């Protein structure tokens, strides 16, 4: 949930301030209750003794379901303290915090968990936007990738990073695979139905045509991808070679995109560039065809700078108002411009910013700081050492000393090297690859940590509210990760003319193709590698198959309606897509609430 560039600088700062205040409020509340809350001593409570330590994953899931039937928050707290946590992902036991710290204040506990959910969505999206995508853009320039290849590889990876990391984390756990599949399918359905439908309504009066060839290519290939996924789900298992083959379908897609780009750029007037500026033909000036990497991700920074420059004049005009609120406005602007207030705001905004800035190397010109660069290369190995030690439940003292010692020595060595080879005024111009690789690695690390906590929190919320975690993955997690696509692509379509509409529509299909093949495929490869030579078993979920059916219906609707209407985006296309999505989500919610239940898929 990164802030889109359509927001003004003041709006972005207000949102950022709210997120940081939410972070500080959650930390303060949990610290206060942990310190002052006196939990009751373990007693012989009815039902707790029945929750013995699980002997298998199935028994563990059964015990966690029985845990919800305990009568009071105190009994649930004692049960959570006496057994393994119900949620294996993440580093924080949210259920234990909720029932032990806020069991007598459930409303406060619910509020804090939802605020923390917003913080995690922001961290995942902002890390991808400000650090991960920045590294990818610089890597693209360093490797001198063509705009087409950069668009369908690095740009797709940057835009789809939240979905990819959430999918990898979900599918890595044996009890959260349903979340991974539903999140991926839910995000693809949201983007191809809601985002495309919204864009169609926004530009219907402009009668803009999109590329017939690019649209048919992307929709047909995505249909093939979903067909392969459905076959895998029906088979109920997949081996290592099948997972590798599924992922390699994206290589085939990149080749098809590149060939079509070369074909259309040689005089054929049918722009087919997926993430490019509509596919630049031979008669198009090269200066107008910019790298797609800068379009949806980093342009917001430049626009924010322009807005900030215009703000003093707007403030001055507001100070000259003649109504009764003039004095209040003048007081507010004077307060906001004062040094103590700015210092206080900077302090509030520091926690979420500083922790990442001090551990992720950044070498772009605009954000270069030699002290920060040196600190990041010193602290990054120490953070990796901490995560390595955290993998062990009860690590030995010798192991901790060895891991932290090696991490500290590597960090100090890299810090000295950075101090001797960099300048205060500008980032290094030589040997950029190690810097960019380090920034890429640490941004991936932060994204993975955040995705772990996000999945763990969603599973915990499922236990707290009695909602299936797969539904939370299909809706909350998918919506949170796809909201930036809705705002960014819609803004691009409104402000970018016909070219912007083409880029936005193409991205609505190229992005989900990448997320499914790369994110889901990489997760399946990892799971199959761990179980090799045995295949990975996938439980048949009729609800997921139903959602895939609605997703295919949306693709077929677009494939039938758009060519018949001359490739013009209008309300017929948009309305049909929105109706299909609303039917899909509504039916899924009704089914899981108990009104329309399929047979238990474990019995199929």
C-alpha positions in Angstrom: 0.0 0.0 0.0 2.4 2.6 -1.2 1.1 6.1 -1.5 0.3 6.9 -5.2 1.6 9.9 -7.0 -1.9 11.2 -7.5 -1.9 12.4 -3.9 -0.5 15.8 -3.1 2.6 16.2 -0.9 0.5 17.4 2.1 -1.9 14.4 1.7 1.0 12.0 1.6 2.6 13.6 4.7 -0.7 13.3 6.5 -1.1 9.6 5.6 2.5 9.0 6.6 2.0 10.8 9.9 -1.1 8.7 10.6 0.8 5.5 9.8 3.7 6.4 12.1 1.4 7.5 14.9 -0.5 4.2 14.6 2.9 2.4 14.8 3.9 4.3 18.0 0.4 3.8 19.5 0.5 0.0 19.0 4.0 -0.3 20.4 3.2 1.9 23.4 -0.1 0.1 24.2 1.5 -3.4 23.9 4.5 -2.3 26.0 2.3 -0.7 28.7 0.0 -3.7 29.0 2.8 -6.2 29.0 4.5 -4.3 31.8 1.5 -3.6 34.0 -0.8 -6.5 33.1 -0.8 -9.2 35.8 -2.0 -12.3 34.1 -3.7 -15.0 36.3 -1.5 -17.9 37.3 -2.1 -21.2 35.4 -5.0 -23.0 37.0 -6.8 -26.3 36.2 -9.3 -24.9 33.7 -11.8 -27.1 32.0 -10.8 -27.7 28.4 -7.2 -26.6 28.6 -5.8 -30.0 29.6 -7.5 -31.4 26.6 -5.3 -29.2 24.4 -2.2 -31.4 24.4 0.9 -30.7 22.4 0.1 -31.7 18.8 1.9 -34.6 17.2 1.3 -33.6 13.6 0.3 -30.6 11.5 -3.3 -31.9 11.2 -3.5 -32.4 15.0 -2.0 -28.9 15.5 -4.7 -27.4 13.3 -7.4 -29.3 15.1 -6.2 -28.1 18.5 -6.1 -24.5 17.3 -9.7 -24.8 16.2 -10.7 -26.3 19.6 -8.8 -23.5 21.3 -11.5 -21.1 19.9 -14.2 -22.9 22.0 -12.5 -22.0 25.3 -14.9 -20.0 27.5 -12.9 -16.9 28.4 -9.9 -14.8 27.3 -8.0 -15.8 30.5 -8.4 -19.5 29.6 -7.3 -18.8 26.0 -4.3 -16.9 27.3 -3.3 -19.8 29.6 -3.8 -22.2 26.7 -1.6 -20.1 24.4 1.1 -19.9 27.1 1.1 -23.7 27.7 1.5 -24.9 24.1 3.0 -24.0 20.7 1.6 -21.0 18.9 -1.3 -21.6 16.5 0.4 -19.3 13.9 3.8 -20.4 12.7 4.6 -17.4 10.5 6.1 -14.2 11.7 8.1 -13.2 14.8 5.2 -11.9 16.9 2.5 -14.1 18.6 -0.5 -11.9 17.9 -3.0 -14.3 19.5 -1.1 -14.3 22.8 -0.8 -10.5 22.8 -4.5 -10.1 22.1 -5.9 -12.5 24.7 -3.2 -12.0 27.4 -2.8 -8.2 27.1 -6.2 -7.1 25.8 -8.5 -10.0 26.7 -10.6 -7.7 29.0 -10.5 -4.9 26.4 -11.4 -6.6 23.2 -12.4 -3.4 21.4 -9.0 -1.9 22.1 -7.3 -5.1 21.0 -9.3 -5.2 17.7 -8.5 -1.5 17.0 -4.8 -2.0 17.6 -4.6 -5.1 15.4 -6.3 -3.3 12.6 -4.0 -0.3 12.9 -1.0 -2.7 12.9 -2.5 -4.2 9.7 -2.4 -0.8 8.1 1.2 -0.3 9.2 2.2 -3.6 7.7 0.5 -2.9 4.4 2.3 0.5 4.3 5.6 -1.1 5.1 5.2 -3.8 2.4 4.1 -1.3 -0.3 6.5 1.5 0.6 9.5 -0.8 0.8 8.7 -2.1 -2.6 8.2 1.4 -4.0 11.0 3.3 -2.4 13.8 0.7 -2.1 13.0 -2.4 -4.1 11.9 -0.6 -7.3 14.7 1.9 -7.0 17.3 -1.0 -7.0 15.5 -2.5 -10.0 15.6 0.7 -12.0 19.3 1.2 -11.4 20.0 -2.4 -12.2 18.1 -2.0 -15.5 20.2 1.0 -16.4 23.4 -0.7 -15.3 22.6 -3.9 -17.3 21.4 -1.8 -20.3 18.2 -3.7 -20.7 15.9 -2.7 -23.5 12.7 -1.0 -22.4 10.6 -4.0 -23.4 12.6 -6.6 -21.5 12.8 -4.2 -18.5 9.1 -3.6 -18.6 8.0 -7.3 -18.6 10.7 -8.4 -16.1 12.0 -5.8 -13.6 8.9 -3.5 -13.7 6.5 -6.4 -13.2 8.7 -7.6 -10.4 8.6 -4.2 -8.8 4.9 -3.6 -9.1 4.0 -7.2 -8.1 6.5 -7.4 -5.2 3.9 -7.3 -2.4 1.8 -10.1 -4.0 4.9 -12.1 -4.8 6.3 -12.0 -1.2 2.9 -12.6 0.4 2.4 -15.6 -1.9 5.9 -17.0 -1.1 5.4 -16.7 2.7 1.9 -18.1 2.6 2.8 -21.2 0.5 5.9 -21.8 2.6 3.7 -22.8 5.6 1.8 -26.0 5.5 -1.2 -24.4 7.2 -1.4 -21.2 5.1 -1.3 -22.5 1.5 -5.0 -21.6 1.1 -4.1 -18.0 1.9 -1.4 -18.0 -0.8 -3.6 -19.4 -3.5 -6.6 -17.2 -2.6 -4.4 -14.1 -2.3 -2.9 -14.6 -5.7 -6.2 -15.4 -7.4 -8.0 -12.6 -5.5 -5.4 -10.0 -6.5 -5.6 -11.1 -10.2 -9.4 -11.0 -10.2 -9.4 -7.5 -8.6 -6.9 -6.1 -11.1 -8.4 -7.6 -14.2 -12.0 -6.9 -13.2 -12.2 -3.9 -10.8 -9.2 -1.9 -12.1 -10.0 -2.5 -15.8 -13.6 -1.8 -15.2 -12.8 1.4 -13.3 -10.5 2.6 -16.1 -13.2 1.8 -18.7 -15.7 4.0 -16.9 -13.2 6.8 -16.4 -12.3 7.1 -20.1 -15.6 6.0 -21.7 -16.4 9.6 -22.9 -13.0 9.9 -24.7 -13.6 6.8 -26.9 -10.1 5.7 -26.7 -9.0 2.5 -28.5 -6.5 0.1 -27.1 -4.2 -2.2 -29.1 -6.2 -5.2 -30.4 -3.0 -7.3 -30.8 -1.6 -6.6 -27.4 -5.0 -7.1 -25.6 -5.7 -10.4 -27.3 -2.1 -11.6 -26.7 -2.2 -10.8 -23.0 -5.7 -12.1 -22.3 -5.2 -15.4 -24.2 -1.9 -16.1 -22.5 -3.4 -15.3 -19.1 -6.2 -17.7 -19.9 -3.6 -20.4 -20.7 -1.9 -19.7 -17.4 -5.1 -20.0 -15.5 -6.0 -23.2 -17.3 -2.6 -24.7 -16.3 -3.3 -23.7 -12.7 -6.7 -25.3 -12.7 -5.3 -28.5 -14.1 -2.7 -28.5 -11.3 -5.4 -28.0 -8.6 -7.5 -30.8 -10.1 -4.6 -33.2 -10.1 -4.0 -32.4 -6.5 -0.2 -32.6 -6.6 2.8 -31.2 -8.4 6.4 -32.3 -8.6 9.6 -30.2 -8.9 9.7 -30.5 -12.7 6.1 -29.5 -13.0 6.7 -26.4 -10.8 9.7 -25.4 -12.9 7.7 -25.8 -16.1 4.9 -23.7 -14.7 7.4 -20.9 -13.9 9.1 -21.1 -17.3 5.9 -20.2 -18.9 6.8 -16.6 -18.0 10.0 -16.9 -20.1 7.8 -17.9 -23.0 5.6 -14.8 -22.3 8.6 -12.5 -22.3 9.8 -14.0 -25.6 6.3 -13.5 -27.2 6.2 -9.9 -25.9 9.6 -9.1 -27.3 8.9 -10.7 -30.7 5.6 -8.8 -30.9 7.3 -5.6 -29.9 9.9 -6.0 -32.7 7.2 -6.8 -35.2 5.0 -3.8 -34.3 7.9 -1.4 -34.1 8.9 -2.2 -37.7 6.2 -0.1 -39.3 3.0 -1.9 -38.1 0.6 0.6 -36.6 -0.6 -1.5 -33.7 1.4 -0.6 -30.6 2.0 -3.7 -28.6 4.5 -2.7 -26.0 3.3 -4.1 -22.6 4.8 -1.6 -20.2 6.3 0.8 -22.7 4.9 4.0 -24.0 2.5 2.3 -26.3 5.2 0.7 -28.4 7.3 3.2 -30.2 7.3 2.9 -33.9 10.1 3.7 -36.3 8.8 7.2 -36.9 8.6 8.0 -33.2 11.3 10.2 -31.7 13.4 8.1 -29.4 13.3 10.8 -26.7 9.5 10.2 -26.3 9.9 6.5 -25.5 11.1 6.4 -22.0 11.9 3.3 -19.9 8.7 1.9 -18.5 10.4 1.6 -15.1 9.9 5.3 -14.4 6.2 5.4 -15.3 4.2 3.9 -12.5 6.7 3.7 -9.7 9.1 6.6 -9.5 7.3 9.5 -11.3 5.4 10.3 -8.1 8.6 11.6 -6.5 9.1 14.3 -9.1 5.5 15.3 -8.8 5.6 15.6 -5.1 8.6 17.9 -5.4 6.6 20.2 -7.7 3.7 20.2 -5.3 6.0 21.1 -2.4 7.4 24.1 -4.3 3.9 25.4 -4.9 2.7 25.0 -1.3 4.2 28.3 0.1 2.2 30.4 -2.4 -1.0 28.5 -1.5 -0.3 29.0 2.2 0.2 32.7 1.7 -3.1 32.9 -0.2 -4.9 31.1 2.6 -3.4 33.5 5.1 -5.0 36.4 3.2 -8.5 35.1 3.7 -11.1 37.4 5.1 -13.6 35.0 6.7 -13.8 34.2 10.4 -11.4 31.3 10.2 -8.5 33.5 9.1 -6.9 33.7 12.6 -7.2 29.9 13.1 -5.6 29.3 9.7 -2.8 31.7 10.4 -2.2 30.1 13.8 -2.1 26.6 12.2 0.3 27.7 9.4 2.6 29.5 11.8 2.6 26.4 14.0 3.3 24.1 11.1 6.2 26.2 9.9 7.8 26.5 13.3 11.0 24.7 14.0 9.8 22.8 17.1 6.7 21.4 15.3 8.8 20.3 12.3 11.2 18.6 14.7 8.4 16.8 16.4 6.9 15.6 13.1 10.4 14.4 12.0 10.8 12.5 15.2 7.4 10.9 14.8 8.2 9.9 11.2 11.6 8.4 12.1 10.7 4.9 13.4 9.5 3.3 10.2 11.9 5.3 8.0 15.1 5.0 10.0 15.1 1.3 10.6 15.0 0.6 6.8 17.2 3.5 5.8 20.0 2.3 8.1 19.9 -1.3 6.7 19.2 -0.9 3.0 22.0 0.6 0.9 20.8 3.4 -1.4 23.0 4.9 -4.1 20.7 7.1 -6.1 21.7 10.8 -6.6 18.7 12.3 -4.9 18.9 10.3 -1.7 22.6 9.9 -1.4 24.1 10.2 2.1 27.6 8.9 2.9 26.9 8.4 6.6 23.7 6.6 5.9 25.5 4.4 3.2 28.3 3.5 5.6 25.8 2.7 8.4 23.6 0.6 6.1 26.5 -1.7 4.9 27.6 -2.1 8.6 24.2 -2.9 10.0 22.8 -5.0 7.1 25.0 -8.1 7.9 24.0 -7.7 11.6 20.3 -7.7 10.7 20.8 -10.8 8.6 22.6 -12.4 11.5 19.7 -11.6 13.8 17.3 -13.2 11.4 19.5 -16.3 11.1 19.6 -16.8 14.9 15.8 -16.2 15.1 15.2 -19.3 13.0 16.3 -21.5 16.0 13.8 -21.9 18.8 16.5 -22.2 21.5 19.8 -21.3 19.9 23.0 -22.2 21.7 25.2 -19.4 23.1 28.1 -20.5 21.0 26.0 -20.3 17.8 24.8 -16.8 18.6 28.4 -15.6 19.3 29.6 -17.2 16.0 26.8 -15.8 13.9 26.9 -12.3 15.3 30.7 -12.3 15.3 30.8 -13.2 11.6 28.1 -10.6 10.8 29.8 -7.9 12.7 33.2 -8.5 11.1 31.7 -8.5 7.6 29.8 -5.3 8.4 32.8 -3.5 9.8 34.9 -4.5 6.8 32.3 -3.3 4.4 31.9 -0.1 6.4 35.6 0.7 6.2 35.6 -0.1 2.5 32.6 2.2 1.9 34.3 5.0 4.0 37.4 4.8 1.9 35.8 4.6 -1.6 32.9 7.0 -1.4 32.5 10.8 -1.4 30.3 13.1 0.6 28.8 14.9 -2.4 27.8 12.1 -4.8 27.2 8.3 -4.9 29.9 6.1 -6.3 30.1 5.9 -10.1 32.2 2.8 -10.3 31.6 -0.7 -8.9 27.9 0.0 -8.6 26.8 -3.6 -9.0 27.8 -4.6 -5.3 25.9 -1.6 -4.0 22.8 -2.3 -6.1 22.9 -6.0 -5.3 23.1 -5.2 -1.6 20.2 -2.8 -1.8 18.2 -5.4 -3.7 19.0 -8.1 -1.2 18.1 -6.0 1.9 14.9 -4.7 0.3 13.9 -8.3 -0.4 14.7 -9.1 3.2 12.5 -6.3 4.6 9.7 -7.2 2.2 9.9 -10.9 3.2 9.9 -10.0 6.9 6.9 -7.7 6.5 5.0 -10.3 4.4 5.6 -12.9 7.1 4.1 -10.6 9.7 1.2 -9.7 7.4 0.3 -13.3 6.8 0.7 -14.1 10.5 -1.6 -11.2 11.4 -4.3 -12.3 8.9 -4.3 -15.8 10.3 -4.5 -14.5 13.8 -7.4 -12.2 12.8 -9.1 -15.2 11.4 -9.0 -16.9 14.8 -10.0 -13.7 16.7 -13.0 -12.9 14.4 -13.9 -16.5 13.5 -13.3 -15.8 9.8 -11.6 -18.3 7.4 -8.0 -17.0 6.7 -8.5 -17.9 3.0 -11.4 -15.3 2.9 -9.1 -12.7 4.4 -6.5 -13.6 1.8 -9.0 -13.3 -1.0 -10.3 -10.0 0.2 -8.3 -8.0 2.7 -4.8 -9.1 1.6 -5.6 -9.0 -2.1 -7.3 -5.6 -1.8 -4.5 -4.1 0.2 -1.8 -5.3 -2.2 -3.9 -4.2 -5.3 -5.1 -0.8 -4.1 -2.0 0.9 -5.4 -2.6 -0.7 -8.8 -6.1 0.7 -8.9 -5.0 4.3 -8.1 -1.8 4.3 -10.1 -3.3 2.7 -13.3 -6.4 4.9 -13.1 -4.4 8.1 -12.7 -2.2 7.0 -15.6 -5.2 6.4 -17.8 -6.7 9.8 -16.9 -3.6 11.9 -17.3 -1.6 10.0 -19.9 -3.9 10.3 -22.9 -4.3 7.3 -25.3 -0.8 6.2 -24.5 -1.4 6.2 -20.8 -4.6 4.2 -21.2 -2.7 1.6 -23.3 0.0 1.3 -20.6 -2.5 1.0 -17.8 -4.7 -1.7 -19.6 -1.6 -3.7 -20.6 -0.3 -3.6 -17.1 -3.6 -4.9 -15.7 -2.9 -8.2 -17.5 0.9 -8.4 -17.6 1.1 -7.8 -13.9 -1.2 -10.7 -12.8 0.6 -13.0 -15.4 3.9 -12.2 -13.7 2.5 -12.6 -10.1 0.9 -16.0 -10.9 3.8 -17.5 -12.9 6.7 -16.0 -10.9 5.3 -15.6 -7.4 3.2 -18.8 -7.3 5.7 -20.7 -9.4 8.7 -19.7 -7.2 6.7 -20.7 -4.1 5.8 -24.1 -5.7 9.5 -24.7 -6.7 10.6 -24.0 -3.1 8.0 -26.4 -1.7 8.8 -29.1 -4.2 12.5 -28.8 -3.5 12.0 -29.4 0.2 9.9 -32.5 -0.5 11.9 -33.8 -3.5 11.6 -36.5 -4.9 8.0 -36.7 -3.5 5.5 -34.3 -5.0 3.7 -31.6 -3.1 0.1 -32.4 -2.3 -2.5 -29.6 -3.0 -5.9 -30.0 -1.3 -8.8 -29.5 -3.7 -10.6 -26.3 -2.7 -13.9 -26.0 -4.6 -14.2 -22.3 -3.5 -10.9 -21.5 -5.1 -11.9 -23.3 -8.3 -15.1 -21.2 -8.3 -13.2 -18.0 -8.0 -10.9 -19.1 -10.9 -14.1 -19.7 -12.9 -15.3 -16.1 -12.3 -11.8 -14.8 -13.2 -11.9 -16.7 -16.5 -15.4 -15.3 -17.1 -14.0 -11.8 -16.7 -11.3 -12.5 -19.3 -13.8 -14.1 -21.7 -16.1 -11.1 -21.3 -13.3 -8.7 -22.2 -12.2 -10.9 -25.1 -15.7 -10.9 -26.5 -17.0 -7.4 -25.8 -14.0 -5.3 -26.5 -13.3 -6.4 -30.1 -17.0 -6.2 -30.9 -17.0 -2.5 -29.7 -14.1 -1.5 -31.8 -11.5 -1.9 -29.0 -13.1 1.2 -27.3 -13.3 1.2 -23.5 -16.8 2.0 -22.4 -19.4 1.3 -19.7 -20.5 -2.0 -21.2 -17.0 -3.6 -20.7 -16.5 -1.9 -17.3 -20.0 -2.7 -16.0 -19.8 -6.3 -16.9 -16.4 -6.8 -15.3 -17.5 -5.1 -12.0 -20.7 -7.2 -11.9 -18.6 -10.4 -12.4 -16.3 -9.4 -9.5 -19.1 -8.5 -7.2 -20.9 -11.8 -7.9 -17.7 -13.7 -7.2 -16.9 -12.1 -3.9 -20.5 -12.0 -2.7 -21.1 -15.7 -3.5 -17.8 -16.6 -1.7 -18.8 -14.6 1.4 -22.3 -16.2 1.4 -20.9 -19.7 1.0 -18.3 -19.4 3.8 -20.9 -17.9 6.2 -22.7 -21.2 6.0 -25.7 -20.4 3.7 -24.3 -22.3 0.7 -21.6 -24.8 1.6 -19.8 -27.2 -0.7 -19.0 -30.7 0.5 -15.9 -30.7 2.7 -13.1 -30.8 0.2 -11.1 -33.2 2.4 -13.7 -35.8 1.7 -13.6 -35.3 -2.1 
